[in-house]
Amino acid sequence: MSDDPKPISSDLDDLMRRLQAGDREQVGGVFGKWEEIVGASVAANVTPVRIENQTLVVEVSESSWATQVGFLESTIRQRILEETGSEIVSVEVRVRRHR
């Protein structure tokens, strides 16, 4: 086994594959530009959680936001494509549990 350092990006790529979370550039682009993609008011209530098999999983603050995301899904997918070049085929919504 070599003691030569290797780029952390290769470890991140391996981790992303094991988690089936999409590639690093896709996740970084969507998560990193989330507010630009959806706007400040949506971003304050809708959080991207992961990307799995071209499905974006988001968490919403309240069930009313789940309905709103349903109405906005095609717009969100189009904006992701425009901003990051990543194609998302569906958006899965989960309501955040309040603790």
Buried (B, 14 or more C-beta within 10 A) or exposed (E): EEEEEEEEEEEBBEEBEEEEBBBBBBBBBBBBBBEEBBEEEBBEBBBBBBBEEEEBBBBBBEEEBBEBBEEBBEEBBEBBEEBBEBEBEEBBBEEBEEE
